[in-house]
Amino acid sequence: MKHRFSRRERNVIIAGGTFLIFFLVLWFVLQPTWGERSRLKQEVRRMTGEYEEIVRIERQYKLLKRETDPVMQKILQRRKDFDLSAFVAEKEDQLKFERLREFPPGRSTYGNFEKRTSRFRYESKALHQIAEYLTEMEKPENVISIETLRITPNQSDRSQLSLDISLVTVVPVK
């Protein structure tokens, strides 16, 4: 025996079925898609931030490279037998800046370059003499930098200063 639904019952069943299908499509198809879309938007924001950081680092690298290229050229033009102690002695003679003591030099190899350090001690110097000496040592064309610097009052004459300095430079190995 076949049961026939009235028009009203059919409309209710159609409405219920439509609602059920709509709900199932919404729940199983659109809702995961929206979640995935939200996750993708977050991922795009994160990757955009990473890209901007990469671009910033690349600009910084290019700026540093442009600044260091002349220094690198100076280093590569330097003779392999460059003697930091002899160079300092020459500058001391020019400035009449007498050395009290020189400590044994240090050498470390880094790939195709060798880092050379020398430590010196000076006593009874005026502040203007020290400033002139430091300015002369750190001129860009010298490619020498100060690794450590300690200035203390001279124990015998408080108007004079003592200077303990380590200078460092780089020389090509090959």
PEQUIBEL-V988042 format. One record per residue. N is the residue number from 0. D_FIRST is the distance of its C-alpha to the first C-alpha in whole Angstrom. Layout:
# PEQUIBEL-V988042
N;D_FIRST
N;D_FIRST
This chain:
# PEQUIBEL-V988042
0;0
1;4
2;6
3;9
4;13
5;16
6;19
7;21
8;18
9;18
10;22
11;22
12;20
13;22
14;25
15;24
16;24
17;27
18;29
19;28
20;29
21;32
22;33
23;32
24;34
25;37
26;37
27;37
28;39
29;41
30;42
31;44
32;45
33;47
34;48
35;49
36;51
37;53
38;54
39;55
40;57
41;59
42;60
43;61
44;63
45;64
46;65
47;67
48;69
49;70
50;71
51;73
52;75
53;75
54;77
55;79
56;80
57;81
58;83
59;85
60;86
61;87
62;89
63;90
64;91
65;93
66;95
67;96
68;96
69;100
70;100
71;99
72;101
73;104
74;103
75;103
76;106
77;108
78;110
79;109
80;112
81;112
82;113
83;112
84;115
85;118
86;116
87;116
88;119
89;120
90;118
91;120
92;124
93;123
94;122
95;124
96;122
97;123
98;121
99;122
100;119
101;117
102;114
103;113
104;111
105;107
106;105
107;101
108;100
109;96
110;95
111;98
112;100
113;102
114;102
115;106
116;107
117;110
118;111
119;114
120;116
121;118
122;121
123;123
124;121
125;120
126;117
127;118
128;119
129;116
130;114
131;116
132;115
133;111
134;111
135;113
136;111
137;108
138;108
139;105
140;108
141;109
142;105
143;106
144;104
145;105
146;103
147;105
148;107
149;109
150;112
151;114
152;117
153;120
154;121
155;125
156;125
157;122
158;122
159;121
160;118
161;117
162;114
163;112
164;110
165;108
166;108
167;105
168;105
169;103
170;105
171;103
172;103
173;103
